[in-house]
Amino acid sequence: MDRLVVFVVVNYNGAAVLRPCVDSILAQRHQNLRLIIVDNHSSDHSAQETVERYPSVEVILLEKNSGYAKANNIGIEAALRLQPDYIALVNNDVELREEWLDSLMGFAEDGGYDSVQSAIVAYGSQGVVDSLGIGISRNLHVYDRGHGEVLDEKGADRPLFGPCFAAALFRSDAVKDLPRAGGFLDESLISFYEDVEWCFRANLQGLRAGLLYRPLCSHRRSFTADRIRPTKSYLIGRNYFLVIGAYLPLSTLAAKAFPILSRRGLLWARTLRHPLSFLAFLWGSLVGIASLPGRRLSTRRFLRERRTTLSALLQRIREGQYV
């Protein structure tokens, strides 16, 4: 029997993108798969249309928009009940090539990876990169590797700090072994940086992530998030500090304070044309910084039990292994 893979897609008002996403999943060469869509209380009838068009797809209808993290946790909990070998997280604005799943399963097994992604290109582009995985610089800038660059024909497969959750595949054990209160993803983050938070936990647990350097999917970045621009700005401002403050030593944060604040200032400046977003990013950043003591307390035991892996992770960051 082929290994079972369960796809989880979170949808919110995705009528313009959900159907091609679903079609690309159901068209995978690997046939032993299930698809669960968690709808965050859409108002555009996209969920109802999916129920009518795709009777084999399980659609979970939420009574309110619970955010990306909680909706994924609900979908993952439903997926784990099916006892799959792998779980795939795919955004509703992503389209997969038919060999995406088979290629990534083979890559994960050959490389001994717990989570993997392919090269993700921008929708409608001629090889412009959307993400080559989550990167973290020596100065603690967290970003999508390669974003906006042209895909390099000579690019190589490689280990990663972690996969971009727009389209990623996980061994089911990697999902089950890293729970937080509430589930796989940290629901307190709501949306944005929840994948980065998971990647810190995964690295400290000794799990491995890898990039298959083949453009096997495309992404219409922020199709949903750009409709809630001030909220997006607030969460991006806040969640960066909540995540790095939870897992990195205070001495490291203090040593990198100037480059951190300079980089965040540049991101803040990009919102100048949108006054509400400008204020939301500033307020979110202040809330995130003020919340650092509580966030550190929440991870203190986890970090204390993983001092060796934390030291190794910090060394890899200092060496620039994740840029």
Backbone bond lengths (Angstrom), bond angles and torsions (degrees), N, CA, C in turn:
res aa  C-N    CA-C-N  psi(-1)  N-CA   C-N-CA  omega(-1)  CA-C   N-CA-C  phi
1 M - - - 1.476 - - 1.523 109.61 -
2 D 1.329 117.24 131.62 1.461 120.80 177.24 1.513 110.20 -62.25
3 R 1.319 115.02 149.89 1.466 120.13 177.42 1.527 110.34 -62.50
4 L 1.320 114.90 139.10 1.458 120.57 -179.68 1.518 109.94 -84.66
5 V 1.321 116.03 132.23 1.461 122.80 175.73 1.518 107.94 -122.55
6 V 1.326 116.72 130.94 1.458 121.47 176.96 1.528 108.44 -112.39
7 F 1.326 115.92 124.00 1.454 122.53 175.99 1.523 109.07 -91.42
8 V 1.330 115.68 138.97 1.455 121.77 174.32 1.528 108.10 -121.26
9 V 1.322 116.07 123.40 1.467 122.30 179.20 1.524 107.84 -123.97
10 V 1.326 116.44 125.37 1.463 121.10 174.11 1.519 108.21 -94.89
11 N 1.327 116.00 132.17 1.460 120.81 -177.27 1.518 110.81 -124.45
12 Y 1.339 114.86 138.95 1.460 120.44 169.67 1.524 108.01 -145.22
13 N 1.312 116.19 110.19 1.465 122.12 179.68 1.532 111.71 50.01
14 G 1.318 114.48 49.01 1.458 119.32 -176.61 1.513 114.63 -103.42
15 A 1.330 117.71 32.00 1.470 120.17 -176.01 1.522 112.25 -55.51
16 A 1.323 117.41 -33.26 1.464 120.43 -176.67 1.526 113.48 -76.49
17 V 1.351 117.33 -16.57 1.464 119.30 -173.18 1.527 113.68 -127.77
18 L 1.320 118.23 -19.62 1.460 119.78 -169.73 1.519 112.90 -66.27
19 R 1.320 117.61 -41.33 1.468 119.24 -176.72 1.531 112.19 -60.88
20 P 1.353 120.46 -49.95 1.468 117.92 177.36 1.515 113.54 -62.01
21 C 1.343 117.42 -31.71 1.461 120.23 176.25 1.523 110.12 -63.40
22 V 1.325 116.82 -50.01 1.460 121.22 -179.44 1.522 110.72 -61.93
23 D 1.323 116.71 -44.27 1.469 120.09 179.44 1.530 111.20 -58.39
24 S 1.339 116.50 -40.54 1.471 119.62 -178.50 1.527 111.54 -68.83
25 I 1.321 117.29 -30.94 1.472 120.28 177.23 1.522 110.28 -72.23
26 L 1.321 116.36 -46.65 1.462 119.77 -177.64 1.523 112.48 -70.01
27 A 1.330 116.93 -16.04 1.462 121.24 179.02 1.525 113.26 -90.06
28 Q 1.331 118.14 5.55 1.462 120.63 -179.73 1.529 111.01 -60.93
29 R 1.327 115.32 143.63 1.465 119.66 179.17 1.527 111.39 -63.26
30 H 1.317 115.97 -34.94 1.462 120.47 175.34 1.522 107.81 -73.89
31 Q 1.311 116.74 119.46 1.460 120.18 -169.66 1.522 114.62 -94.80
32 N 1.335 117.81 -18.96 1.464 119.12 -177.46 1.522 109.23 -85.12
33 L 1.328 114.43 77.33 1.458 119.43 -178.36 1.517 109.89 -140.14
34 R 1.312 113.47 156.19 1.456 122.14 173.56 1.517 107.96 -126.90
35 L 1.318 115.89 153.00 1.466 120.97 179.94 1.523 109.30 -126.50
36 I 1.322 114.92 127.08 1.462 122.11 175.67 1.519 108.16 -117.88
37 I 1.319 116.24 124.27 1.461 121.29 175.78 1.521 108.20 -108.88
38 V 1.323 115.95 127.33 1.464 121.50 176.55 1.520 106.72 -106.59
39 D 1.316 115.53 115.16 1.465 119.73 -176.41 1.526 110.63 -98.12
40 N 1.338 115.07 123.41 1.459 122.42 -176.25 1.531 111.67 -85.75
41 H 1.326 115.39 53.92 1.464 122.08 176.05 1.545 111.32 58.94
42 S 1.333 114.88 53.40 1.467 120.53 178.74 1.521 110.84 -65.39
43 S 1.321 115.49 150.73 1.463 121.26 177.50 1.525 112.25 -111.36
44 D 1.342 116.90 4.27 1.467 119.98 -175.41 1.530 113.04 -104.95
45 H 1.334 117.58 12.88 1.464 123.54 177.11 1.531 113.03 68.59
46 S 1.327 117.75 11.62 1.468 118.81 -178.86 1.526 111.68 -64.46
47 A 1.324 117.62 -36.49 1.460 119.88 179.83 1.530 111.00 -68.41
48 Q 1.337 116.75 -45.30 1.462 119.83 -179.72 1.529 111.23 -62.15
49 E 1.315 116.26 -39.82 1.468 119.86 178.30 1.521 111.02 -63.76
50 T 1.331 116.74 -36.01 1.463 120.28 178.21 1.523 110.83 -66.37
51 V 1.324 116.78 -42.45 1.468 120.81 178.24 1.522 110.30 -58.59
52 E 1.312 117.05 -43.07 1.457 121.17 -177.42 1.528 112.10 -72.20
53 R 1.313 117.04 -38.74 1.464 121.07 -173.87 1.530 112.84 -82.12
54 Y 1.328 116.99 -32.24 1.470 120.59 -172.90 1.535 109.51 -125.65
55 P 1.306 118.38 83.46 1.473 120.60 -176.96 1.522 113.69 -64.05
56 S 1.326 118.46 -21.19 1.465 120.51 -179.21 1.524 112.79 -82.53
57 V 1.323 117.14 -10.23 1.462 121.81 -176.99 1.526 109.39 -90.01
58 E 1.332 116.01 131.77 1.466 120.22 174.92 1.526 108.98 -84.67
59 V 1.322 116.63 125.21 1.464 121.89 179.43 1.518 108.63 -116.37
60 I 1.322 115.69 121.60 1.459 122.20 177.67 1.522 107.76 -102.12
61 L 1.311 117.03 117.87 1.460 122.38 -176.94 1.524 109.71 -97.87
62 L 1.329 116.67 117.52 1.459 121.18 178.41 1.528 109.84 -89.72
63 E 1.308 115.41 150.04 1.463 120.41 -175.95 1.519 112.72 -82.03
64 K 1.339 117.10 -10.16 1.454 121.21 175.27 1.523 108.24 -154.15
65 N 1.326 116.31 165.61 1.464 120.13 175.87 1.518 108.04 -75.38
66 S 1.313 115.99 107.15 1.464 121.54 -173.99 1.518 113.34 -94.28
67 G 1.335 117.47 0.87 1.456 120.06 -177.65 1.517 111.70 91.79
68 Y 1.317 115.68 161.74 1.464 122.46 -175.40 1.524 111.98 -65.24
69 A 1.333 116.81 -44.41 1.463 120.01 -175.09 1.520 111.58 -64.59
70 K 1.324 118.23 -50.67 1.460 120.64 -177.92 1.522 111.43 -65.27
71 A 1.326 117.58 -40.70 1.465 120.03 179.18 1.523 110.81 -61.66
72 N 1.329 116.94 -41.21 1.461 119.38 176.14 1.519 111.49 -64.38
73 N 1.327 117.18 -40.60 1.457 119.34 178.54 1.520 111.37 -60.49
74 I 1.321 116.45 -40.15 1.468 120.23 177.83 1.525 110.09 -63.12
75 G 1.329 116.55 -44.53 1.455 120.36 178.88 1.517 112.42 -65.20
76 I 1.332 117.04 -40.20 1.460 120.76 -179.53 1.523 110.99 -67.65
77 E 1.327 116.75 -39.28 1.462 120.13 176.92 1.529 110.32 -60.18
78 A 1.328 116.24 -42.32 1.470 119.85 177.04 1.526 110.77 -66.27
79 A 1.328 116.96 -37.87 1.458 121.00 179.71 1.523 111.53 -64.97
80 L 1.327 117.45 -42.32 1.463 120.69 -177.49 1.522 112.11 -64.69
81 R 1.310 117.16 -26.50 1.473 119.45 177.41 1.529 111.72 -64.74
82 L 1.325 116.33 -21.06 1.468 120.79 178.53 1.522 112.25 -86.14
83 Q 1.335 116.94 -2.33 1.468 123.93 179.09 1.535 112.20 53.91
84 P 1.331 116.89 56.51 1.469 119.76 -179.29 1.528 111.83 -78.64
85 D 1.317 115.18 162.43 1.469 120.83 171.65 1.529 110.53 -81.15
86 Y 1.333 115.80 -33.63 1.464 121.56 -179.96 1.522 109.53 -137.29
87 I 1.325 114.74 153.92 1.461 122.04 170.75 1.522 107.88 -124.64
88 A 1.313 116.67 132.67 1.467 122.16 177.70 1.521 109.19 -111.48
89 L 1.309 116.71 130.43 1.462 122.23 172.24 1.518 107.92 -103.91
90 V 1.333 116.03 124.65 1.463 121.04 -177.48 1.524 108.42 -135.50
91 N 1.328 117.13 128.74 1.466 120.63 175.87 1.521 110.49 -69.67
92 N 1.321 116.46 154.04 1.464 119.88 -178.01 1.521 113.06 -70.81
93 D 1.347 117.52 -11.78 1.468 120.87 178.43 1.524 112.14 -103.20
94 V 1.330 116.28 24.28 1.466 122.87 178.70 1.517 109.48 -112.46
95 E 1.331 116.22 144.30 1.462 122.06 171.64 1.522 108.65 -123.73
96 L 1.334 115.86 132.79 1.457 122.65 -175.90 1.522 111.24 -103.64
97 R 1.323 115.96 143.60 1.455 119.12 168.66 1.520 108.93 -75.04
98 E 1.319 116.85 155.51 1.461 120.69 -170.61 1.530 113.23 -64.38
99 E 1.350 117.38 -20.44 1.458 120.32 -179.96 1.531 112.93 -95.68
100 W 1.346 116.85 4.44 1.473 120.36 -176.27 1.524 111.92 -53.80
101 L 1.310 117.72 -51.98 1.458 121.07 -173.36 1.522 112.09 -68.57
102 D 1.321 117.86 -49.74 1.464 120.21 179.75 1.524 110.96 -58.82
103 S 1.328 116.50 -42.38 1.466 120.57 -178.24 1.525 111.30 -63.61
104 L 1.337 116.37 -43.51 1.459 119.07 -177.28 1.530 112.03 -73.06
105 M 1.321 118.21 -35.46 1.460 118.95 176.57 1.521 110.88 -63.56
106 G 1.315 116.67 -43.35 1.460 120.01 177.75 1.518 111.73 -63.53
107 F 1.323 116.68 -41.25 1.461 121.46 179.10 1.528 110.94 -64.32
108 A 1.326 117.24 -43.25 1.464 120.88 179.95 1.524 110.82 -62.47
109 E 1.314 116.51 -43.17 1.455 119.34 -176.82 1.519 112.12 -73.65
110 D 1.314 117.53 -38.62 1.461 120.16 178.59 1.527 111.58 -66.62
111 G 1.343 116.27 -36.61 1.464 119.77 -175.99 1.516 114.30 -95.43
112 G 1.337 117.46 -3.76 1.451 119.87 -178.37 1.518 113.14 67.52
113 Y 1.347 116.41 33.08 1.463 120.92 -178.22 1.523 110.97 -90.78
114 D 1.332 114.74 149.12 1.459 121.33 176.64 1.520 112.36 -92.77
115 S 1.329 116.92 -27.01 1.466 122.31 176.42 1.514 108.29 -143.05
116 V 1.326 116.46 143.75 1.462 120.62 -175.61 1.526 110.30 -145.57
117 Q 1.306 114.55 159.33 1.453 121.59 170.91 1.513 108.41 -146.43
118 S 1.320 115.77 159.77 1.454 120.54 169.25 1.520 108.54 -93.03
119 A 1.321 117.20 174.32 1.462 120.13 168.19 1.523 107.87 -63.65
120 I 1.330 115.55 132.04 1.465 121.25 178.63 1.525 107.20 -107.31
121 V 1.331 117.04 126.77 1.460 120.42 179.78 1.523 109.91 -107.58
122 A 1.321 115.51 158.60 1.458 121.23 179.81 1.529 109.63 -69.55
123 Y 1.301 116.88 139.78 1.460 121.93 -177.86 1.523 110.57 -59.66
124 G 1.336 115.78 131.48 1.454 121.64 176.90 1.512 114.87 77.60
125 S 1.334 117.87 4.29 1.467 120.51 -177.40 1.518 110.57 -93.10
126 Q 1.293 115.01 167.53 1.457 121.48 174.38 1.532 108.80 -101.14
127 G 1.313 115.25 64.91 1.461 119.34 176.28 1.505 115.16 85.47
128 V 1.333 118.62 20.82 1.462 120.69 174.19 1.526 108.44 -80.66
129 V 1.310 115.87 130.19 1.460 121.08 -173.32 1.525 111.40 -74.08
130 D 1.315 115.75 134.71 1.459 121.97 167.51 1.529 109.23 -94.35
131 S 1.335 116.98 -47.67 1.457 119.98 178.44 1.522 110.86 -159.19
132 L 1.323 114.37 135.75 1.463 122.40 170.51 1.526 109.47 -111.72
133 G 1.313 116.19 28.90 1.457 120.90 -179.48 1.513 111.79 105.96
134 I 1.311 115.13 166.50 1.457 120.51 178.87 1.516 109.55 -78.25
135 G 1.325 115.34 128.42 1.457 121.01 177.13 1.519 110.57 -111.77
136 I 1.318 115.70 155.24 1.463 121.17 173.83 1.521 107.62 -140.43
137 S 1.328 116.00 123.04 1.456 121.15 -173.67 1.527 111.35 -85.64
138 R 1.320 115.47 172.56 1.466 120.40 176.69 1.522 111.26 -60.10
139 N 1.339 116.20 -28.83 1.463 120.88 179.52 1.521 112.88 -93.00
140 L 1.335 115.49 13.52 1.474 123.11 173.84 1.515 112.98 69.43
141 H 1.330 116.24 26.30 1.463 120.12 169.46 1.520 107.60 -79.60
142 V 1.327 116.99 126.89 1.460 122.50 -179.97 1.529 108.40 -105.86
143 Y 1.316 117.55 131.26 1.457 120.35 -169.92 1.526 111.06 -159.44
144 D 1.338 115.86 169.04 1.459 121.15 171.59 1.519 108.42 -85.54
145 R 1.297 115.94 117.31 1.464 121.19 -178.15 1.532 109.97 -60.72
146 G 1.332 115.45 135.90 1.457 121.35 173.69 1.507 115.65 75.95
147 H 1.337 118.45 2.00 1.465 120.26 -173.91 1.527 111.25 -58.03
148 G 1.342 116.07 126.50 1.454 122.15 178.03 1.515 114.68 87.61
149 E 1.322 117.09 -8.75 1.465 120.57 178.76 1.530 110.00 -86.29
150 V 1.336 115.58 163.53 1.459 120.58 175.00 1.523 108.31 -84.45
151 L 1.311 116.09 134.36 1.457 120.86 -178.70 1.528 110.07 -58.45
152 D 1.309 116.25 129.76 1.453 122.98 -178.22 1.526 109.61 -84.30
153 E 1.316 116.17 122.25 1.465 119.50 -179.24 1.527 111.95 -63.07
154 K 1.332 116.37 -21.39 1.463 120.66 -179.49 1.526 112.18 -100.19
155 G 1.308 116.56 9.03 1.461 119.86 179.97 1.519 111.70 -62.22
156 A 1.327 115.79 148.31 1.462 120.58 -173.59 1.526 111.64 -117.73
157 D 1.328 114.75 153.84 1.459 120.30 170.36 1.524 108.59 -61.21
158 R 1.350 116.17 151.87 1.464 118.34 -177.42 1.524 110.98 -164.94
159 P 1.331 116.39 159.80 1.467 119.26 171.60 1.527 110.15 -69.34
160 L 1.329 116.01 157.48 1.455 122.34 -178.01 1.526 110.82 -130.84
161 F 1.344 115.06 159.15 1.458 119.70 165.50 1.524 108.73 -62.72
162 G 1.320 115.64 -39.63 1.457 120.02 176.03 1.508 110.69 178.91
163 P 1.331 117.44 163.62 1.464 121.49 -178.42 1.522 112.09 -82.65
164 C 1.310 116.14 153.22 1.455 122.19 169.30 1.521 107.40 -75.04
165 F 1.319 116.43 127.50 1.460 120.05 -174.18 1.526 113.27 -77.51
166 A 1.327 118.23 2.11 1.462 119.15 173.88 1.522 110.64 -60.03
167 A 1.336 116.30 -33.99 1.466 121.11 177.58 1.520 107.70 -159.75
168 A 1.319 116.47 97.83 1.465 120.89 -175.39 1.519 109.84 -140.81
169 L 1.332 114.57 152.26 1.462 121.55 -179.30 1.525 108.43 -120.29
170 F 1.343 116.69 136.24 1.454 122.74 -175.80 1.520 110.12 -128.82
171 R 1.320 116.00 137.61 1.459 118.25 165.47 1.527 107.95 -61.86
172 S 1.302 116.96 141.33 1.460 118.78 -176.63 1.525 111.55 -62.21
173 D 1.340 117.65 -31.73 1.465 119.74 178.03 1.522 111.35 -64.59
174 A 1.334 117.19 -32.94 1.464 120.12 178.61 1.522 110.81 -68.54
175 V 1.312 116.58 -26.05 1.464 121.15 176.73 1.526 109.96 -78.32
176 K 1.321 116.58 -44.29 1.459 120.42 -176.07 1.521 112.98 -72.80
177 D 1.332 117.25 -29.63 1.463 120.50 -173.36 1.517 114.07 -81.73
178 L 1.327 118.14 -8.50 1.455 119.93 -174.88 1.519 112.28 -125.25
179 P 1.304 117.96 52.70 1.468 117.97 179.80 1.515 112.06 -76.31
180 R 1.299 115.63 152.08 1.457 122.73 166.32 1.521 107.23 -116.13
181 A 1.319 115.77 173.80 1.462 118.07 172.37 1.522 107.17 -60.78
182 G 1.305 116.63 116.95 1.457 120.83 -178.67 1.502 113.27 106.05
183 G 1.347 118.59 -23.96 1.453 118.48 177.19 1.504 114.54 140.38
184 F 1.311 115.01 -161.01 1.460 124.30 -174.87 1.524 111.85 -58.75
185 L 1.317 117.27 -44.45 1.460 122.25 -179.47 1.526 110.58 -106.26
186 D 1.319 115.12 153.55 1.463 122.14 -179.12 1.526 109.11 -77.27
187 E 1.326 115.70 105.18 1.463 119.98 -174.39 1.523 112.92 -69.47
188 S 1.321 118.21 -19.74 1.461 119.56 179.27 1.528 111.78 -66.86
189 L 1.332 116.70 -20.16 1.468 120.41 178.26 1.531 111.84 -79.29
190 I 1.297 117.91 -20.55 1.470 126.33 179.29 1.527 110.47 68.24
191 S 1.318 117.55 -69.32 1.468 123.68 177.30 1.524 107.56 -151.85
192 F 1.330 115.90 153.06 1.465 124.57 178.47 1.530 111.84 76.87
193 Y 1.328 114.22 128.81 1.463 124.70 -179.27 1.527 112.80 69.18
194 E 1.336 118.54 1.81 1.455 118.63 176.19 1.530 110.36 -66.65
195 D 1.337 117.59 -31.07 1.461 119.51 175.98 1.527 110.85 -71.05
196 V 1.326 117.50 -36.98 1.469 121.28 178.11 1.529 109.62 -64.14
197 E 1.326 116.61 -43.11 1.469 120.43 178.97 1.523 109.91 -59.99
198 W 1.343 117.13 -43.92 1.455 119.56 178.17 1.526 110.90 -62.36
199 C 1.319 117.09 -38.83 1.464 120.27 -178.05 1.528 111.78 -65.36
200 F 1.330 117.71 -36.61 1.461 119.22 173.45 1.524 110.28 -60.55
201 R 1.326 117.55 -48.27 1.463 120.61 179.11 1.523 111.40 -59.73
202 A 1.340 116.13 -42.54 1.461 120.22 -177.87 1.526 111.17 -64.19
203 N 1.328 117.13 -44.41 1.465 119.89 178.76 1.519 111.59 -63.12
204 L 1.322 116.72 -41.39 1.458 119.85 -179.71 1.520 112.07 -70.17
205 Q 1.314 117.03 -21.47 1.464 122.00 176.22 1.524 111.20 -87.20
206 G 1.331 116.95 -6.06 1.462 120.43 178.76 1.515 114.50 87.64
207 L 1.337 117.98 13.63 1.461 120.81 177.33 1.521 110.60 -80.26
208 R 1.323 116.50 154.51 1.459 121.94 -174.61 1.523 110.39 -118.33
209 A 1.337 115.41 139.82 1.464 122.32 177.69 1.517 109.39 -119.77
210 G 1.341 116.39 149.95 1.460 119.39 -178.34 1.519 112.67 -143.25
211 L 1.329 114.79 152.55 1.460 123.59 177.19 1.511 110.30 -108.36
212 L 1.329 116.65 123.49 1.460 122.75 169.18 1.524 106.81 -91.32
213 Y 1.334 116.75 111.88 1.455 120.35 -171.01 1.533 110.63 -82.04
214 R 1.325 113.88 65.86 1.460 120.92 174.24 1.521 107.86 -137.55
215 P 1.329 118.14 134.78 1.476 120.92 -177.05 1.524 111.67 -78.57
216 L 1.321 116.42 85.64 1.456 121.37 -172.75 1.522 113.58 -103.17
217 C 1.346 117.53 3.29 1.458 119.17 176.15 1.522 109.85 -158.81
218 S 1.333 115.15 160.72 1.462 121.38 179.20 1.515 109.65 -126.35
219 H 1.338 115.63 155.89 1.470 120.60 -170.67 1.521 110.35 -139.24
220 R 1.330 116.18 127.46 1.463 121.06 170.72 1.532 107.35 -90.63
221 R 1.295 116.53 84.37 1.468 122.52 -170.48 1.524 112.44 -54.42
222 S 1.332 114.19 134.47 1.473 123.65 174.27 1.522 113.47 59.19
223 F 1.321 117.01 30.63 1.462 119.17 178.16 1.530 110.82 -56.35
224 T 1.331 116.15 -43.62 1.467 120.40 179.56 1.517 111.67 -84.30
225 A 1.340 116.70 -45.39 1.467 120.52 -171.68 1.522 112.80 -63.74
226 D 1.324 117.77 -32.82 1.467 119.20 -177.74 1.527 112.33 -69.75
227 R 1.316 117.40 -10.27 1.461 120.08 175.92 1.532 111.84 -82.24
228 I 1.307 116.15 -13.16 1.470 121.24 177.77 1.532 108.24 -124.16
229 R 1.320 116.03 55.11 1.463 121.49 -168.04 1.529 114.06 -55.61
230 P 1.355 120.71 -49.24 1.474 118.01 -179.67 1.531 112.80 -61.48
231 T 1.341 116.85 -41.00 1.458 120.14 177.70 1.517 110.51 -62.21
232 K 1.318 117.15 -43.13 1.461 121.71 176.96 1.523 110.30 -57.84
233 S 1.320 117.58 -46.07 1.463 120.99 -178.42 1.526 111.27 -63.59
234 Y 1.329 116.11 -42.10 1.466 120.21 178.63 1.528 110.79 -60.17
235 L 1.333 116.49 -47.97 1.456 120.24 -176.59 1.523 112.16 -68.18
236 I 1.325 117.30 -37.37 1.469 119.77 177.27 1.525 109.82 -65.86
237 G 1.337 116.52 -40.97 1.453 119.66 177.50 1.516 112.31 -63.25
238 R 1.322 116.90 -44.64 1.465 121.69 -176.57 1.517 113.63 -74.90
239 N 1.344 116.55 -48.47 1.454 120.18 -165.85 1.520 113.60 -70.35
240 Y 1.317 117.89 -28.44 1.466 119.12 176.19 1.526 109.94 -55.61
241 F 1.316 116.60 -48.91 1.461 119.93 -177.57 1.532 111.28 -70.16
242 L 1.328 117.54 -35.66 1.458 119.75 178.11 1.528 111.33 -62.29
243 V 1.328 116.60 -36.61 1.464 119.75 -176.32 1.523 111.56 -79.25
244 I 1.335 117.59 -53.81 1.469 117.32 -176.53 1.524 110.58 -68.41
245 G 1.335 116.31 -31.80 1.451 119.23 179.19 1.509 113.14 -68.61
246 A 1.326 117.26 -25.08 1.459 121.27 -179.23 1.516 112.27 -77.51
247 Y 1.342 118.22 -28.70 1.455 120.37 -169.59 1.523 115.47 -117.97
248 L 1.316 118.83 -17.38 1.462 119.94 -177.40 1.522 110.65 -104.12
249 P 1.332 117.70 142.52 1.465 121.11 -178.59 1.527 111.82 -60.57
250 L 1.319 115.50 148.82 1.465 120.09 178.99 1.524 111.44 -59.92
251 S 1.330 116.71 -34.26 1.468 119.50 179.01 1.524 111.21 -63.62
252 T 1.322 116.82 -37.60 1.469 121.31 177.92 1.520 110.37 -68.18
253 L 1.326 117.10 -43.65 1.461 120.61 179.18 1.522 110.96 -63.80
254 A 1.331 116.89 -40.56 1.462 120.24 179.89 1.522 110.85 -65.06
255 A 1.328 116.82 -40.88 1.470 120.50 -178.88 1.521 111.69 -66.19
256 K 1.318 116.61 -28.28 1.463 121.39 -177.68 1.528 112.61 -105.31
257 A 1.312 117.82 14.56 1.466 121.18 -174.28 1.518 112.25 -58.38
258 F 1.342 117.56 -44.89 1.470 119.21 -176.98 1.528 111.93 -64.63
259 P 1.341 119.84 -51.45 1.473 117.65 178.02 1.530 113.49 -64.00
260 I 1.342 117.17 -32.85 1.464 119.23 177.69 1.520 110.51 -62.77
261 L 1.340 116.02 -51.12 1.465 119.66 -177.01 1.525 111.56 -68.29
262 S 1.336 117.11 -33.17 1.466 120.12 177.62 1.520 110.63 -64.51
263 R 1.327 115.78 -44.49 1.464 120.07 -179.12 1.521 110.92 -67.18
264 R 1.332 116.60 -41.91 1.462 118.90 178.49 1.523 110.67 -65.47
265 G 1.344 116.07 -33.75 1.458 119.90 176.80 1.516 112.25 -63.14
266 L 1.333 116.50 -37.85 1.468 120.02 177.79 1.528 110.54 -65.21
267 L 1.318 116.24 -41.56 1.463 119.10 177.43 1.526 110.92 -64.20
268 W 1.313 116.20 -39.30 1.465 121.38 177.98 1.517 110.44 -61.17
269 A 1.339 116.18 -41.91 1.468 120.83 -178.05 1.529 111.65 -62.70
270 R 1.327 116.65 -27.95 1.462 119.56 -179.47 1.523 112.68 -67.83
271 T 1.318 117.00 -15.46 1.464 120.27 -179.83 1.531 112.44 -93.23
272 L 1.332 118.28 5.37 1.465 121.73 -173.94 1.524 112.80 -56.97
273 R 1.320 116.72 -32.40 1.469 119.22 -177.94 1.521 112.53 -75.10
274 H 1.311 116.27 -7.78 1.458 121.03 -179.08 1.529 107.76 -126.25
275 P 1.324 118.84 90.85 1.467 121.91 -172.30 1.523 114.40 -52.51
276 L 1.340 118.27 -41.18 1.454 119.59 -179.86 1.530 111.33 -65.84
277 S 1.325 115.85 -39.53 1.454 119.61 178.06 1.527 110.88 -68.06
278 F 1.312 116.17 -37.47 1.466 122.28 177.72 1.529 110.00 -57.85
279 L 1.316 116.32 -49.35 1.458 120.81 -179.87 1.532 111.47 -69.43
280 A 1.325 116.18 -36.86 1.458 120.06 -179.14 1.525 111.40 -65.73
281 F 1.323 117.59 -40.61 1.464 120.87 179.22 1.529 109.95 -64.66
282 L 1.339 116.54 -43.68 1.461 120.61 179.01 1.531 110.46 -61.88
283 W 1.329 116.52 -49.05 1.454 120.25 -178.85 1.529 110.94 -62.90
284 G 1.324 117.39 -42.56 1.454 120.26 178.06 1.519 112.30 -60.92
285 S 1.325 117.03 -40.30 1.465 120.86 179.07 1.521 110.59 -63.24
286 L 1.334 116.59 -44.00 1.464 120.66 179.59 1.522 111.42 -64.16
287 V 1.329 116.52 -41.56 1.462 120.58 177.70 1.528 110.04 -62.84
288 G 1.333 116.37 -42.63 1.461 119.89 179.53 1.516 112.63 -61.60
289 I 1.331 116.37 -44.60 1.466 120.07 179.43 1.524 110.81 -64.62
290 A 1.331 116.45 -42.41 1.465 120.67 -179.41 1.526 111.87 -66.21
291 S 1.314 117.10 -24.77 1.465 121.43 -176.66 1.522 113.12 -89.03
292 L 1.331 117.88 -1.43 1.467 120.46 -174.76 1.528 113.65 -57.68
293 P 1.337 120.52 -43.93 1.472 118.31 -178.91 1.527 113.29 -57.44
294 G 1.321 116.58 -43.39 1.457 119.74 179.07 1.513 112.53 -66.46
295 R 1.323 117.36 -39.31 1.463 120.89 179.09 1.524 110.62 -64.48
296 R 1.320 117.59 -39.03 1.459 120.60 -179.75 1.526 110.69 -66.12
297 L 1.315 116.26 -37.88 1.457 119.07 177.57 1.524 111.66 -62.47
298 S 1.336 116.14 -35.27 1.462 120.08 -176.57 1.526 113.08 -68.83
299 T 1.338 117.32 -22.21 1.474 120.65 -178.34 1.523 112.49 -113.00
300 R 1.330 117.92 4.08 1.469 120.37 -172.86 1.527 112.26 -58.92
301 R 1.336 116.87 -46.95 1.463 119.17 -178.81 1.528 111.04 -65.71
302 F 1.330 116.61 -43.41 1.464 120.85 179.20 1.532 110.54 -56.93
303 L 1.330 117.05 -44.07 1.464 121.37 -178.74 1.527 111.09 -71.00
304 R 1.314 116.78 -39.40 1.460 119.98 -179.04 1.520 110.75 -61.39
305 E 1.309 117.04 -35.65 1.461 121.02 -179.60 1.526 112.48 -78.69
306 R 1.334 116.88 -7.71 1.466 120.46 -176.52 1.530 111.31 -130.46
307 R 1.323 116.14 42.13 1.457 120.23 -177.65 1.520 111.95 -61.39
308 T 1.325 116.24 -38.70 1.469 119.72 -177.94 1.521 111.11 -66.77
309 T 1.331 117.51 -46.69 1.461 119.28 -179.48 1.524 111.22 -69.85
310 L 1.349 118.28 -30.40 1.456 120.31 175.85 1.514 110.31 -65.50
311 S 1.335 117.23 -43.16 1.467 120.92 178.05 1.523 111.06 -61.16
312 A 1.335 116.35 -41.63 1.466 120.19 179.63 1.523 110.99 -66.77
313 L 1.340 117.02 -39.47 1.458 120.79 178.61 1.518 110.85 -63.38
314 L 1.330 117.25 -45.71 1.467 120.98 178.99 1.526 110.69 -60.44
315 Q 1.330 116.88 -38.57 1.454 120.11 178.86 1.524 111.02 -64.62
316 R 1.328 117.61 -41.29 1.463 120.25 178.70 1.530 110.84 -65.10
317 I 1.336 117.09 -37.91 1.462 120.17 177.20 1.525 110.31 -64.13
318 R 1.349 116.44 -45.67 1.473 120.47 -179.84 1.528 110.95 -61.14
319 E 1.320 116.76 -33.93 1.470 120.60 -179.05 1.524 112.32 -80.64
320 G 1.319 117.58 -5.77 1.465 120.84 178.88 1.504 113.76 75.18
321 Q 1.335 117.82 28.83 1.464 120.65 -177.64 1.526 112.58 -73.02
322 Y 1.341 116.59 -15.99 1.462 119.13 -175.08 1.528 113.72 -110.93
323 V 1.325 117.51 13.41 1.457 119.88 178.91 1.516 110.49 -80.80
